[in-house]
């Protein structure tokens, strides 16, 4: 039974706002982060006729040094005339037996910086990597993270757009990382649901391991929050509902996601919500992996569950529900549940700090919605929704403006026992014949206490009747 919630309670909201927010790079395993527009877009200032005169011209199959001149011009970092000047200086250095490189001369003359040079080299290597995946034409880079780079590509056989995740070269010699990469692909292949990004293919081309998946043409929930500060409550309920359907599907098939967060939730142009990135997904039956990871926290600090922070072996559906609750909280309030200056500070708050009720931050969050979020984010797993089915029941109810069935404010009866014992020691209170002012006041307090106790017991009895009647 849902009760109206007082909103006058004072909370130290300002202290959370005053903290410098933690800037996370989403370096947790399997995560990716959005990057800016393709930095190697062609520049209209370069003339095709001048390209052939640029030192370092060549075909797309050439090495970085061979292609550097064209890359610099196409990126708009220098003009063809500036490259021609460096090319002339390069020839002069060769004649006087003082060999230099084109890169050296462009940096020395201030045409490009060392950082720009490094970026061009990285992009060139990435493009060379993707050229080695047969059956796909790479269009552009979509994002990158510590564990993978994601590209937009066209699958030639079916003439459709797909996303390709590629394991960085630095991890290809590490059996642990390679196995985790393939685990993601296998997990995705076992999940077939409209609210989960689908798997297409996984394999190895040359030295590169790749995972091809459904391309979602739309923003992430993180993008939506960043753009609008917060998401309308009714929309947030719908997003959470669709992710809950995805989680129910995954949990029924024995997988726990372990990294639910706004950046891993995407929305298509048609409004379909897609849960992405199974890089941390683990089969709940995989005891060997659970024991190997025991004591270590896997997840993203802003949304990680307390049991993940503690590195517990038993990580089940309630952990994903906690992460979804933290995401729900972020959507409706525009704030993460707990802030901090570093990951340790944030995770400590997940373990110990009291959650500021979302309706105390955003007044238009209904009492029912707030109660659902708070139950999703209960610090003790047993006090959360135990499965996505129960959560979906409450989400449907609050979407209709009705009180939730499972989430409700229970009365705290922990103080009633001591109060009753105290009253037994003092004996019955004679309020009809007060002898002193103090006695009168004590009698009034005792009477109020008895009234509160009786009302609490009646209210709980009524709630039990309502629950059983359903």
NORRAHU-V124150 format. One line per field, one symbol per residue. phi: phi as a letter, one per 30 degrees, with the letter a starting at -180 (. if undefined). burial: # if it has 24 or more other ideal C-beta (glycine too) atoms within 12 Angstrom, else .. A space follows every 50 residues. Layout:
# NORRAHU-V124150
phi=???
burial=???
This chain:
# NORRAHU-V124150
phi=.dcdcdccddbdddddddddddccchddeidbbdcddedcddcdddcddd eddddjdlddcdddddceeddddddidacddddddddddddddddchbeb cddedddddidbcddddddddddddddddddccdjbcdcadcaaadcabc bdbcdddchbdbccccdeedcdccedddddddddddddddcbbdcbddcc ablbbicccbbcbeccdadddddddddciaceeddddddddddddddedd ddciccdibdaedcbcbddciddbdbhcdcdbddddddddddceicdckc edbddeddddidddcbeedddddddddeedddcibdebcldaedddddde dbddddedddccedddddddddddddcedcedccddadddddeddddddc icdddcdaddddcdcdeeddddddddidccddbdcbdddddddddddddd dddddddddddddddddddd
burial=##..#..........#.......#.#.#######....##.....#...# #..####......##.#########.####.######.##.........# ###.###...##...##.############.##..#.#.######.#### ###.#.....########..#.....##.######.###.#.#.###### ###.#..#########..####.##....##.#..############### #.#.#############....#############....##..#...#### ############..##########################..#..##.## #...########..###############.#..#####.##########. ..#######...................#.............#..#.... ..#.................
